Amino acid sequence: MERQIDYQAIFKSAPAVTVALSLDFTVLDVSDETAELTGRKADDLIGRNVFDTFRPNPNDGAEQGQRDLRESLESVVATGERDVMPLTRYDLEDPARPGVFDERYWDIVNIPVMADGRVSQVIFRAMDVTQVIRASQLR
């Protein structure tokens, strides 16, 4: 008996923020965890540019999360190599309160999806490590 693997179900069930991006960084799909952790519905994310959806915190001029993420994603597209980012602060805007940002820290890996020897998509995987960072700051 041949087993069928449901890759979409596996992707949707990923226990992290997992986002499939086109080469121009349009959101193609998101894991269920992505919607839960960001407070947004998948339908509100899919089809939008990741940098328009997750804009930088205008109240923190020192935050470099968006710039660092863009550089990492561009590197993955250009080289076809995965990029493991250092722990990154990238605050999230509260969708229920526009202009209000929640300080967040992420462990991010950007992974190329190859087709015919070229990058066809990028998988953005981020683990929210905010609680770990906050706990270490209390020590």
Secondary structure, DSSP 8 states (H G I E B T S, - for coil): ------HHHHHHT-SSEEEEE-TT-BEEEE-HHHHHHHT--HHHHTTSBHHHHS---TT-TT--HHHHHHHHHHHHHHH---EE---EE--EE-TTSTT-EE--EEEEEEEEEEETTEEEEEEEEEEE-HHHHHHHHT-
